[in-house]
């Protein structure tokens, strides 16, 4: 200090200021270390919901007027690899982790074995036409503005519950936003009365209808009566989408799940098969546009023996899903697969 003073008052002042700055830096550094040790430091990602090294953000759910919807979100991972293995919601007991895979010119939706991987120091994105959380057999429609409680289960990080807003898909309403008012030739909405029965060969298709939907998923139902030898409905198609599958709903203890029906729907000799909610149905995925009430939908059915037949089905809401008075899922409480019942 005597040496500093000999150099003059100004030199002493500069030295003292430098020492003060150094002491402040050391003190701040000590506080940071203490905060880190207590786990109270500000996380690198401040938006979204955190669980361990994972941050969930951008979550949303599709609105729907039927009993099927989907949830989407992004998971950022700042640690070791993990996996989203399960999801649940109070809206339904049937929640599955789905993927969309492409086979040639068509695509199909199916459960993702093992769940969705969340790579180390990477990101998992759930989005339309890809990974998504499928919610089926909903107790009631989901409307824009509603919030859906969703519990996510990760293999390592564990469980976390998020509140997910319901909103329309970013690209909903058509591929070209400049032609919103134009009619799409492949999916013309026609107001009409319910179509009549269609008979070809030994088969008669009756009571055909399609669910109204505001999203990209719907289903068709009908009764197929057979007065001849046994046959099988093996495929279906529609101008509304290239992704049409024959689905069944199977029970697994207290829950049920939807899956493609291997081999198609059997139509017994001199009997009938009923396609109905909560049972056999023609699933239409990745729709080009919503299906509206009163619209006529063209469907081509392919049978193993009888061949192809094209029918029209009226789009209408399914009021049965709103009943909930202990009748179970779908019409008549049918929880499992449709049964081919011999004709009278």
C-alpha positions as CSV (number, residue, x, y, z in Angstrom):
1,X,0.0,0.0,0.0
2,X,2.9,2.4,0.8
3,X,4.2,1.7,-2.7
4,X,0.9,2.6,-4.2
5,X,0.7,5.8,-2.2
6,X,4.2,6.9,-3.3
7,X,2.9,6.7,-7.0
8,X,0.3,9.3,-6.3
9,X,-3.4,9.5,-5.3
10,X,-4.7,8.7,-8.8
11,X,-2.8,5.4,-9.0
12,X,-4.1,4.4,-5.6
13,X,-7.7,5.1,-6.6
14,X,-7.4,3.0,-9.8
15,X,-5.9,0.1,-7.9
16,X,-8.7,0.2,-5.3
17,X,-11.4,0.2,-8.0
18,X,-9.8,-2.8,-9.7
19,X,-9.8,-4.7,-6.4
20,X,-13.4,-3.9,-5.8
21,X,-14.5,-5.2,-9.2
22,X,-12.5,-8.4,-8.5
23,X,-14.1,-8.9,-5.2
24,X,-17.6,-8.5,-6.7
25,X,-16.9,-11.0,-9.4
26,X,-15.7,-13.6,-6.9
27,X,-18.8,-13.0,-4.7
28,X,-21.2,-13.5,-7.7
29,X,-19.3,-16.6,-8.8
30,X,-19.8,-18.0,-5.3
31,X,-23.5,-17.4,-5.4
32,X,-23.9,-19.1,-8.7
33,X,-22.1,-22.2,-7.5
34,X,-24.3,-22.3,-4.4
35,X,-27.5,-22.0,-6.5
36,X,-26.3,-24.8,-8.8
37,X,-25.7,-27.0,-5.8
38,X,-29.2,-26.3,-4.5
39,X,-30.8,-27.0,-7.9
40,X,-32.3,-23.4,-8.0
41,X,-30.5,-22.2,-11.1
42,X,-32.6,-20.9,-14.0
43,X,-33.2,-23.7,-16.6
44,X,-31.8,-23.3,-20.1
45,X,-35.3,-23.7,-21.6
46,X,-37.8,-21.5,-19.8
47,X,-40.9,-22.3,-22.1
48,X,-42.9,-25.5,-21.7
49,X,-43.3,-28.1,-19.0
50,X,-40.1,-29.6,-17.6
51,X,-39.5,-33.1,-16.2
52,X,-35.9,-34.0,-15.6
53,X,-34.0,-33.4,-18.8
54,X,-37.1,-33.1,-20.8
55,X,-39.1,-30.1,-21.9
56,X,-42.6,-30.5,-23.4
57,X,-43.8,-27.6,-25.5
58,X,-46.1,-26.7,-28.5
59,X,-48.8,-29.1,-27.3
60,X,-52.3,-29.1,-28.9
61,X,-55.3,-31.3,-29.5
62,X,-57.5,-31.5,-32.6
63,X,-61.2,-30.5,-32.2
64,X,-63.6,-33.2,-33.2
65,X,-67.3,-33.8,-33.5
66,X,-66.9,-37.6,-33.3
67,X,-65.2,-39.9,-30.8
68,X,-61.6,-39.8,-32.3
69,X,-59.0,-37.1,-31.8
70,X,-55.2,-36.8,-31.6
71,X,-52.7,-34.8,-29.6
72,X,-49.4,-33.3,-30.8
73,X,-46.4,-31.8,-29.1
74,X,-42.6,-31.4,-29.1
75,X,-40.2,-32.9,-26.5
76,X,-36.7,-31.4,-26.1
77,X,-34.1,-33.6,-24.4
78,X,-30.9,-32.1,-22.8
79,X,-29.8,-35.5,-21.4
80,X,-29.6,-39.2,-22.1
81,X,-32.0,-41.0,-24.5
82,X,-35.5,-41.7,-23.2
83,X,-38.8,-42.8,-24.7
84,X,-42.4,-41.8,-24.5
85,X,-44.1,-45.1,-23.7
86,X,-47.6,-44.2,-22.7
87,X,-50.2,-41.5,-22.5
88,X,-53.6,-41.1,-20.8
89,X,-56.4,-38.7,-20.4
90,X,-59.7,-38.5,-18.4
91,X,-61.6,-38.1,-21.7
92,X,-61.2,-41.8,-22.6
93,X,-59.6,-45.1,-21.5
94,X,-58.5,-45.8,-25.1
95,X,-55.2,-43.8,-25.8
96,X,-52.6,-45.2,-28.1
97,X,-49.2,-44.0,-29.4
98,X,-49.5,-44.1,-33.2
99,X,-47.3,-43.6,-36.2
100,X,-48.1,-43.2,-39.9
101,X,-46.1,-45.3,-42.3
102,X,-46.0,-45.1,-46.1
103,X,-46.3,-48.2,-48.3
104,X,-46.0,-47.3,-52.0
105,X,-48.5,-44.7,-52.9
106,X,-50.6,-45.1,-49.7
107,X,-50.0,-44.7,-46.0
108,X,-51.5,-46.3,-42.9
109,X,-51.8,-45.6,-39.2
110,X,-50.7,-48.1,-36.6
111,X,-49.5,-48.4,-33.0
112,X,-45.8,-47.6,-32.5
113,X,-44.2,-50.6,-30.8
114,X,-42.1,-49.5,-27.8
115,X,-43.4,-46.0,-28.0
116,X,-41.7,-42.8,-29.3
117,X,-37.9,-42.5,-28.9
118,X,-36.5,-39.2,-27.5
119,X,-32.9,-39.1,-28.6
120,X,-30.1,-37.9,-26.3
121,X,-29.6,-34.1,-26.6
122,X,-32.2,-34.2,-29.3
123,X,-35.9,-33.7,-30.0
124,X,-39.1,-35.7,-30.5
125,X,-41.8,-34.1,-32.6
126,X,-45.4,-35.3,-32.7
127,X,-47.3,-33.8,-35.7
128,X,-50.1,-34.7,-38.2
129,X,-49.1,-37.4,-40.6
130,X,-46.4,-38.7,-38.3
131,X,-46.1,-39.7,-34.6
132,X,-49.2,-38.7,-32.6
133,X,-51.2,-39.6,-29.5
134,X,-54.4,-41.2,-30.7
135,X,-57.5,-40.8,-28.4
136,X,-60.5,-43.0,-29.3
137,X,-63.9,-43.7,-27.9
138,X,-64.1,-40.2,-26.5
139,X,-66.9,-39.6,-24.0
140,X,-67.9,-36.4,-25.7
141,X,-66.8,-34.2,-28.6
142,X,-63.7,-31.9,-28.1
143,X,-64.2,-28.2,-29.0
144,X,-61.9,-25.4,-29.8
145,X,-61.0,-23.4,-26.6
146,X,-61.3,-26.5,-24.4
147,X,-58.3,-27.7,-22.4
148,X,-57.4,-31.4,-22.3
149,X,-55.5,-32.9,-19.4
150,X,-52.9,-35.3,-20.7
151,X,-50.5,-37.5,-18.7
152,X,-47.3,-38.6,-20.4
153,X,-45.2,-41.5,-19.2
154,X,-41.6,-41.6,-20.1
155,X,-39.4,-44.7,-19.7
156,X,-36.8,-42.9,-17.6
157,X,-38.1,-39.5,-16.7
158,X,-41.4,-40.9,-15.4
159,X,-44.9,-39.2,-15.5
160,X,-45.9,-35.6,-16.1
161,X,-49.3,-34.1,-16.6
162,X,-49.8,-31.2,-19.0
163,X,-52.9,-29.1,-19.9
164,X,-53.3,-29.1,-23.6
165,X,-55.3,-26.5,-25.6
166,X,-57.7,-27.6,-28.3
167,X,-57.3,-25.8,-31.6
168,X,-57.6,-26.4,-35.3
169,X,-54.7,-27.8,-37.2
170,X,-52.4,-25.2,-38.7
171,X,-53.2,-26.4,-42.3
172,X,-56.8,-27.3,-41.6
173,X,-59.3,-26.4,-44.3
174,X,-57.5,-27.2,-47.5
175,X,-54.0,-27.4,-49.0
176,X,-54.3,-24.1,-50.9
177,X,-55.5,-21.3,-48.6
178,X,-56.2,-19.1,-51.6
179,X,-58.9,-21.5,-52.8
180,X,-60.9,-22.0,-49.5
181,X,-64.1,-21.3,-51.3
182,X,-63.5,-23.7,-54.2
183,X,-65.0,-27.1,-54.4
184,X,-62.6,-30.0,-54.4
185,X,-63.5,-32.4,-57.2
186,X,-62.4,-35.5,-55.2
187,X,-64.6,-34.6,-52.2
188,X,-67.8,-32.7,-53.3
189,X,-70.2,-31.9,-50.5
190,X,-73.7,-32.7,-51.7
191,X,-76.8,-32.2,-49.5
192,X,-79.1,-35.1,-50.1
193,X,-81.4,-37.6,-48.5
194,X,-79.9,-40.8,-47.1
195,X,-79.0,-43.2,-50.0
196,X,-81.0,-46.4,-50.4
197,X,-79.8,-50.0,-50.2
198,X,-77.4,-51.3,-52.8
199,X,-77.7,-54.9,-54.0
200,X,-75.2,-56.7,-56.2
201,X,-75.0,-60.4,-56.6
202,X,-75.9,-62.1,-53.3
203,X,-74.9,-59.1,-51.2
204,X,-77.0,-56.1,-50.0
205,X,-75.4,-53.0,-48.4
206,X,-77.8,-51.0,-46.2
207,X,-77.9,-48.3,-43.5
208,X,-74.6,-46.9,-44.7
209,X,-73.4,-43.7,-43.1
210,X,-70.2,-41.7,-42.3
211,X,-69.3,-39.8,-39.2
212,X,-69.2,-36.0,-39.4
213,X,-65.7,-34.8,-38.5
214,X,-63.8,-31.5,-38.2
215,X,-60.4,-33.2,-38.3
216,X,-58.7,-35.6,-40.6
217,X,-60.1,-38.9,-39.3
218,X,-63.6,-40.4,-39.7
219,X,-65.3,-43.8,-40.2
220,X,-68.0,-45.4,-42.2
221,X,-70.6,-47.9,-41.0
222,X,-73.1,-50.2,-42.7
223,X,-74.9,-53.6,-42.7
224,X,-73.9,-56.2,-45.3
225,X,-76.5,-59.0,-45.8
226,X,-75.6,-62.1,-47.7
227,X,-78.0,-64.5,-49.3
228,X,-75.4,-66.8,-50.8
229,X,-72.0,-68.4,-50.0
230,X,-69.6,-66.9,-47.5
231,X,-67.6,-63.8,-48.7
232,X,-65.2,-61.3,-47.1
233,X,-64.9,-57.5,-47.3
234,X,-61.2,-57.2,-48.0
235,X,-60.7,-53.5,-48.8
236,X,-62.3,-50.1,-49.2
237,X,-61.5,-46.8,-50.9
238,X,-62.8,-43.3,-51.2
239,X,-61.9,-40.1,-53.1
240,X,-61.6,-38.3,-49.8
241,X,-58.3,-40.0,-48.9
242,X,-55.8,-42.6,-50.1
243,X,-55.5,-43.9,-46.5
244,X,-58.5,-46.2,-45.8
245,X,-58.3,-49.2,-43.5
246,X,-60.6,-51.9,-42.2
247,X,-60.5,-51.7,-38.4
248,X,-61.8,-53.6,-35.4
249,X,-62.0,-52.6,-31.7
250,X,-60.8,-55.3,-29.4
251,X,-61.1,-55.4,-25.6
252,X,-58.1,-56.0,-23.3
253,X,-59.3,-56.2,-19.8
254,X,-60.8,-52.8,-18.7
255,X,-59.7,-51.0,-21.9
256,X,-60.1,-51.4,-25.6
257,X,-58.0,-50.6,-28.6
258,X,-58.5,-50.1,-32.3
259,X,-56.4,-52.0,-34.9
260,X,-56.5,-53.1,-38.5
261,X,-58.6,-56.3,-39.0
262,X,-56.3,-58.9,-40.6
263,X,-57.9,-60.6,-43.6
264,X,-60.9,-58.2,-43.6
265,X,-64.5,-58.6,-42.4
266,X,-66.1,-62.0,-42.9
267,X,-69.6,-62.0,-44.4
268,X,-71.1,-65.4,-43.5
269,X,-73.2,-67.5,-45.9
270,X,-76.8,-66.6,-45.6
271,X,-76.0,-64.1,-42.8
272,X,-74.9,-60.6,-42.2
273,X,-72.1,-58.5,-40.8
274,X,-72.7,-55.1,-39.1
275,X,-70.2,-52.3,-39.1
276,X,-70.9,-50.0,-36.2
277,X,-69.2,-47.7,-33.7
278,X,-67.0,-49.5,-31.2
279,X,-66.8,-52.5,-33.5
280,X,-65.9,-53.2,-37.1
281,X,-65.7,-50.0,-39.2
282,X,-64.1,-48.6,-42.3
283,X,-61.5,-46.1,-41.0
284,X,-60.6,-43.1,-43.2
285,X,-57.4,-41.3,-42.2
286,X,-55.6,-38.2,-43.5
287,X,-58.7,-36.7,-45.0
288,X,-58.2,-33.9,-47.5
289,X,-60.9,-31.8,-45.8
290,X,-63.5,-32.2,-43.1
291,X,-66.6,-34.3,-43.6
292,X,-69.8,-32.1,-43.1
293,X,-73.3,-33.0,-42.0
294,X,-75.4,-33.9,-45.1
295,X,-72.4,-34.6,-47.3
296,X,-72.6,-37.7,-49.6
297,X,-69.4,-39.8,-49.5
298,X,-68.5,-42.2,-52.2
299,X,-67.0,-45.5,-51.0
300,X,-65.8,-48.4,-53.1
301,X,-66.0,-51.8,-51.3
302,X,-64.0,-54.8,-52.5
303,X,-65.1,-58.3,-51.7
304,X,-63.0,-61.4,-52.1
305,X,-65.6,-63.1,-54.3
306,X,-68.2,-60.6,-55.3
307,X,-65.7,-58.0,-56.4
308,X,-66.0,-54.2,-56.3
309,X,-69.2,-52.2,-55.7
310,X,-69.4,-48.4,-55.2
311,X,-71.9,-47.0,-52.7
312,X,-72.8,-43.5,-51.4
313,X,-73.1,-42.9,-47.7
314,X,-74.6,-39.9,-45.9
315,X,-72.5,-38.0,-43.4
316,X,-74.2,-37.4,-40.1
317,X,-73.3,-36.9,-36.4
318,X,-73.2,-40.0,-34.2
319,X,-75.6,-39.1,-31.4
320,X,-75.1,-42.5,-29.6
321,X,-71.7,-41.4,-28.2
322,X,-73.4,-38.8,-26.1
323,X,-75.7,-41.2,-24.3
324,X,-73.3,-42.4,-21.6
325,X,-76.1,-44.0,-19.4
326,X,-74.2,-47.2,-18.8
327,X,-74.8,-48.4,-22.3
328,X,-71.1,-48.7,-23.0
329,X,-69.3,-47.6,-26.1
330,X,-71.0,-47.2,-29.4
331,X,-74.5,-48.3,-30.4
332,X,-76.1,-50.9,-28.2
333,X,-73.1,-51.0,-25.9
334,X,-71.0,-53.0,-28.4
335,X,-67.5,-52.9,-26.9
336,X,-65.8,-55.7,-28.8
337,X,-65.7,-56.9,-32.4
338,X,-68.8,-57.0,-34.6
339,X,-70.4,-60.4,-34.8
340,X,-71.5,-61.9,-38.1
341,X,-75.1,-62.9,-37.3
342,X,-76.9,-65.5,-39.4
343,X,-79.9,-64.1,-41.3
344,X,-83.5,-64.9,-40.3
